[in-house]
Amino acid sequence: MIGFYNYTVIVTYLGVAVSVLGIGLAMSGNLTAAVICLMFSGLCDAFDGPIARTKGNRTEDEKRFGIQLDSLQDIICFGVLPAAIGFGLGMRGRGPTLVLMAYVLAGLTRLAYFNVTEETRQDQTDERRTEYVGLPITSAALVLPLIYGFHRYLSTHKMVLVYGATLICLALAFLARVRFKKIHGWGIMMLVFGGLLELVWVLF
């Protein structure tokens, strides 16, 4: 079979599988479960890079495969799944649909740009990346569950407006020429802790 199969891709595949489940849940109206799937996919994404780097003898093809696989995962997990959650919330009609389309396209553009620049960077240096240009699309796994938690306090119409406005802000941030410092080590653990607090917010 084509592809590269080793332990470094297991977490990535798991994140995709859970997101596909989340898309189905969102479309069937099980929004809280879909949001939890989004958060779990974010957890997988936080650790797939560190896990991949533990395999020190990766070939260049394996490294490039990992870059492409990670981006394909991201557009499903943090592009399509949030759009499906928005649809499940009630983002229907011309305007809301355009917002969903714009969000996914902005995320897709940001990921394609990252792939190009990352391959160029790796051809020039072996140093680890320290910053990103544009907000990483994976931030949706933290921002959107926080917003979704307000659904119990807002009417459906207001929730659609708030969620849609958040998607627009994220889409603009994905494409902005603003540099964001890459989070390592304890920073990742802080994000995981923040995610656990959000899980409590979403559920209770």
C-alpha positions in Angstrom: 0.0 0.0 0.0 1.1 3.6 -0.7 2.0 5.8 2.3 4.3 5.6 5.3 3.1 3.6 8.2 4.7 3.8 11.6 3.7 4.9 15.1 4.2 8.6 14.3 1.0 8.8 12.3 -1.3 7.0 14.6 -2.4 10.1 16.6 -2.9 12.0 13.4 -5.2 9.3 12.0 -7.0 9.1 15.3 -7.7 12.9 15.2 -9.1 12.6 11.7 -11.3 9.6 12.6 -12.8 11.4 15.6 -13.4 14.5 13.5 -15.3 12.5 10.9 -17.4 11.2 13.7 -17.9 14.8 14.9 -19.1 15.9 11.5 -21.7 13.2 11.5 -22.8 14.1 15.1 -23.1 17.8 14.2 -25.2 17.1 11.1 -27.5 15.0 13.2 -27.9 17.6 15.9 -25.6 16.2 18.6 -23.7 19.4 18.9 -22.2 19.0 22.3 -20.7 15.6 21.3 -19.4 17.2 18.1 -17.7 20.0 20.0 -16.1 17.4 22.3 -14.8 15.6 19.1 -13.3 19.0 18.0 -11.5 19.3 21.4 -10.2 15.8 21.2 -8.9 16.4 17.7 -7.1 19.4 19.1 -5.5 17.3 21.8 -4.3 14.8 19.1 -2.8 17.7 17.1 -1.0 19.0 20.2 1.0 15.8 20.5 1.4 14.4 17.0 4.4 16.7 16.3 6.3 15.8 19.5 5.6 12.1 18.9 6.8 12.3 15.3 10.1 13.9 16.4 10.8 11.0 18.7 11.6 8.9 15.5 15.0 10.2 14.7 15.7 8.2 11.6 12.8 9.5 9.4 13.6 9.9 5.8 13.0 13.2 3.9 10.0 11.6 2.2 8.6 10.6 5.6 9.0 14.1 6.9 7.3 15.6 3.9 4.5 13.0 4.1 4.0 14.1 7.7 3.7 17.7 6.8 1.1 17.0 4.1 -0.8 14.5 6.4 -0.9 17.1 9.2 -2.4 19.7 7.0 -5.0 17.4 5.5 -5.9 16.5 9.1 -6.2 20.1 10.0 -8.6 21.1 7.3 -10.9 18.2 8.2 -10.6 18.7 12.0 -10.4 22.5 12.3 -12.0 23.5 9.0 -14.8 21.2 8.0 -15.8 20.1 11.5 -16.3 23.7 12.8 -18.3 24.5 9.7 -20.5 21.4 10.3 -21.0 22.5 13.9 -22.1 26.0 12.6 -24.5 24.3 10.2 -25.9 22.3 13.1 -26.3 25.4 15.2 -28.6 26.9 12.5 -26.2 28.7 10.1 -28.5 28.3 7.1 -29.3 30.5 4.2 -27.2 32.6 1.9 -25.3 34.8 4.4 -24.4 32.2 7.0 -23.5 29.7 4.3 -21.1 32.2 2.8 -19.5 32.6 6.2 -19.0 28.9 6.5 -17.5 28.7 3.0 -15.2 31.7 3.7 -14.0 30.1 7.0 -13.1 26.8 5.3 -11.4 28.5 2.4 -9.4 30.8 4.7 -8.2 27.8 6.6 -7.3 25.9 3.4 -5.3 28.9 2.2 -3.5 29.2 5.4 -2.5 25.5 5.4 -1.4 25.6 1.8 0.8 28.6 2.5 2.2 26.9 5.6 3.1 23.8 3.6 5.0 25.8 1.0 6.9 27.9 3.5 7.7 24.9 5.7 9.2 22.8 2.9 11.3 25.8 1.9 12.4 26.3 5.6 13.3 22.7 6.0 15.4 22.8 2.8 17.4 25.7 4.4 17.7 24.7 8.0 17.2 21.8 10.5 16.2 24.2 13.3 12.7 23.8 14.8 10.2 26.4 13.8 9.7 29.1 16.4 6.9 31.2 15.0 4.0 31.1 12.5 2.7 33.7 10.1 -1.1 33.9 10.5 -3.0 32.3 13.3 -2.7 28.5 13.2 -6.1 26.9 12.2 -5.8 24.5 15.2 -6.7 27.4 17.5 -10.3 26.7 16.5 -10.1 23.7 18.9 -9.8 26.2 21.8 -11.7 29.2 20.6 -14.9 27.6 19.3 -15.7 25.3 22.3 -15.4 28.4 24.5 -17.9 30.2 22.3 -20.2 27.2 22.0 -20.5 27.1 25.8 -22.7 30.2 25.7 -25.4 28.3 23.8 -27.3 27.6 27.0 -27.6 31.3 27.7 -28.4 32.7 24.2 -31.3 32.2 21.9 -30.6 30.2 18.7 -30.6 33.4 16.6 -28.0 35.1 18.9 -25.9 32.0 19.1 -25.7 31.8 15.3 -24.7 35.4 15.2 -22.0 35.0 17.8 -20.6 31.7 16.3 -20.7 33.2 12.8 -18.8 36.4 14.0 -16.2 34.2 15.6 -15.7 32.2 12.4 -15.2 35.5 10.5 -12.6 36.7 13.1 -10.8 33.4 12.9 -10.8 33.4 9.1 -9.2 36.9 9.0 -6.7 35.9 11.7 -5.7 32.8 9.6 -4.8 35.1 6.7 -3.3 38.0 8.6 0.4 38.7 8.2 0.9 38.6 11.9 3.5 36.5 13.6 2.5 34.1 16.4 5.1 32.4 18.6 5.0 28.6 18.4 4.2 27.0 21.8 6.5 24.3 23.1 6.8 22.2 26.3 5.0 23.7 29.2 3.0 25.9 26.9 1.4 22.8 25.4 0.6 21.5 28.8 -1.1 24.8 29.7 -3.2 24.6 26.6 -4.2 21.1 27.5 -5.2 22.3 31.0 -7.2 25.1 29.4 -8.9 22.5 27.2 -9.9 20.5 30.3 -11.5 23.7 31.8 -13.3 24.3 28.6 -14.6 20.7 28.6 -16.1 21.4 32.0 -17.6 24.6 30.6 -19.1 22.8 27.6 -20.6 20.0 29.6 -21.7 21.6 32.9 
